[in-house]
Amino acid sequence: MAIAIKRIQDPASPDDGLRVFIERTWPRGVKKEQAEVTVWAKNVGPAEALVKAPLSTGDDWKQFRKQYQTQLDSAIQAVEDLTTLARSQPITLLHSSKDTKKNCAIVLRDYLTKKLDN
């Protein structure tokens, strides 16, 4: 199944399938009913220390990816729950980052895709 990525601030569309918010804290200024989130998967969101880390250089991004993947390795049940959902239907991972090229949803999508391929 395909795993899409969107900012939580982006409008929902019928193609989104299951809308999964993947951060530990709800973003300011976003109303829960307008976000149309189906599942809030707090347990797969990056730890607070990772969220606050800068991603301004390539090395910062590599370090973030590595640390977040290590965190996901220990979130066995939460990851398994998401892979089960992704096997049965399209899902869209929602994040609140302004950066659409370097964010936790990209790392999680890649991580889940590897799990689904095994």
C-alpha positions in Angstrom: 0.0 0.0 0.0 1.0 3.6 -0.6 2.0 5.8 2.3 1.5 9.5 1.6 2.7 12.5 3.6 1.0 15.8 4.3 1.2 18.7 6.7 -1.6 18.6 9.2 -2.5 22.1 8.1 -3.2 20.9 4.6 -6.9 20.2 3.7 -8.0 16.6 3.8 -8.9 14.9 0.5 -10.7 11.6 -0.3 -7.4 10.1 -1.6 -5.8 10.5 1.9 -7.3 7.2 3.2 -6.5 6.9 6.9 -5.1 10.2 8.2 -2.5 9.5 10.9 -1.0 12.3 13.0 2.5 11.2 14.1 3.7 13.8 16.6 3.5 13.6 20.4 2.0 17.1 20.9 -0.8 18.7 19.0 0.2 21.8 17.0 -1.0 25.2 18.0 -3.6 26.8 15.9 -4.9 23.5 14.4 -8.4 22.5 15.4 -8.8 18.8 15.8 -12.1 18.6 14.0 -10.8 20.5 11.0 -7.7 18.3 10.8 -9.8 15.3 10.2 -7.3 13.0 11.9 -8.4 9.4 12.1 -5.6 8.1 14.3 -3.2 10.1 16.6 -0.2 7.8 16.8 1.7 9.7 19.6 4.0 6.7 20.3 5.7 6.9 17.0 6.4 10.6 17.2 10.0 11.7 17.7 11.1 12.4 21.3 11.1 16.1 22.4 14.9 16.3 22.2 14.8 15.2 18.6 12.0 17.7 17.7 14.1 20.5 19.1 17.2 19.5 17.2 18.2 21.7 14.3 18.0 20.2 10.8 19.9 23.0 9.1 22.8 20.9 7.7 23.0 17.6 6.0 24.8 16.2 9.1 22.0 17.3 11.4 19.5 15.6 9.1 21.5 12.4 9.0 21.8 12.4 12.8 18.1 13.1 13.2 17.2 10.2 10.9 19.5 7.8 12.7 18.3 8.8 16.2 14.6 8.7 15.1 15.0 5.3 13.5 16.6 4.0 16.7 13.6 5.3 18.6 11.3 3.6 16.2 13.2 0.3 16.7 12.1 0.4 20.3 8.4 1.4 19.6 7.7 -2.2 18.4 3.9 -2.3 19.0 3.2 1.2 17.7 5.2 0.5 14.5 3.4 -2.9 14.1 0.0 -1.2 14.4 0.9 1.3 11.6 2.3 -1.4 9.3 -0.9 -3.4 9.8 -3.0 -0.4 8.9 -0.8 0.3 5.9 -1.2 -3.2 4.6 -5.0 -2.9 4.5 -5.6 0.6 3.2 -3.9 3.8 2.0 -2.6 6.0 4.8 -1.4 9.6 5.0 1.1 10.5 7.7 0.5 14.0 9.0 3.1 16.2 10.5 3.3 19.9 11.5 6.7 20.8 10.3 7.1 23.7 7.9 9.9 21.9 6.2 8.4 19.4 3.6 11.8 17.9 2.7 13.2 17.2 6.2 10.7 16.0 8.8 9.7 13.1 10.9 7.0 11.9 8.4 9.6 11.2 5.8 11.7 9.1 8.1 8.7 7.2 9.4 7.4 6.6 5.8 10.8 5.2 4.8 10.9 3.1 8.0 7.4 1.7 7.4 8.0 1.0 3.8 11.0 -1.2 4.7 8.9 -3.1 7.2 6.2 -3.6 4.6 8.7 -4.9 2.0 9.9 -7.6 4.4 
